[in-house]
Structures are given as structure tokens and as C-alpha cells.
Amino acid sequence: MEVYLVRHTETVCEKGICYGQADVEIQDDYLSLFESIKTKIPSNAIVYSSPLKRCTVLANHISEGNFKTDSRLMEMNFGDWELKKWNDIPEDEMNPWMQDFVNVPVPNGESFVQLYERVNTFFDEIKNTNPSNPVVIITHAGVIRSVLCKISNLLLQDAFQNKVDFGEVKKINF
């Protein structure tokens, strides 16, 4: 199965803001970026997207409205930290998570292993349908990193070794 993992383009959030499942907008100058992304994926692909706007705007553009959303493709849930400055998060909350972000959930959010498990249920379902066309998944860095860990047998705590830029397209085979 040929899969194209596409990270959304840059958001309007200033650097240093924690956002995961907050539904933030993308920067306005996205049209030329969208066109560039479109040239990197097959035109006959089946397109799935996170339901967050920063992904659905791109999905709509490259698929001409023919895409499906799935909440399992959403970024990590940062719970109480959503839209806060990373520097403003209390140390007593941040430190345990920083020491083991894989297993320790964010207050009222989730851990990386929880994200990994929900993303894997999505991929298991897609694999079971055995699509004949390529699959494009428009999603977030955390989701893409978790998929790359799975296919490369990389430990989850090493997920950040997988660099994923805004608007980047990664082709993989399952």
C-alpha cells in the first residue's frame, strides 16, 4: 500500500505556543504551497484528513472536495496546555511529562503512546480495506512521527528524530 503522509502548512500561532487539537488557522499565503504539495501526490489518491481546519483546507484543495476526515488523525491532545505558551506551563506539570512524554499524559490530555495507539487503529483499518489506489493522509507532525516510528521500528521516545516540516510530503509503503 502506497501512502503519502502530508503535514499541514504553517499556522498563525506564534512560536512557543502549545497547540495540538486546538483548531487554529493556517497562514494566508498557502495557495502556492498547496499547489506545490499537489504536484507531489498522485491525482488518483484516496484522501484522508484530520478534521482540524489546518488540514481540511489543504485536503479540500488537493482532492477538490473528495476526502474523508477521521478524528484519529488529529494531533496530540495537549489538554490544559492548549494555546498556552510553553514557558508558562507550570514546572510541576511539565517536568513529569518531559521526562516520559511517551507514557505520561498531559493534564486532561493524552500521552504519546495514546496518540500512537489511535493512529495505529486508523492504519489497521485502512490496510484491511486493501485500497488499490494510493492513500494520502493530511495530518500533523505527531501523527506522522508515530507512523514513522512504527514502520521503522524506532522507539517512541526517539520519535523526534523524525523531522517533519510544515507542508512536507513523506511517501511510505506499508
Protein Blocks (a to p, Z undefined) as FASTA:
>chain_A
ZZddddddddfbdghiacfkbccdddfklmmmmmmmmmmpcfkbccdddfbfklmmmmmm
mnnopacddfklpccdekjmgopafklpcfklmmmmmmmmmlmccehiacfklmmmmmmm
mmmmmmmnopabdcdddddfklmmmmmmmmnopafklmmmpccdehiacdddZZ
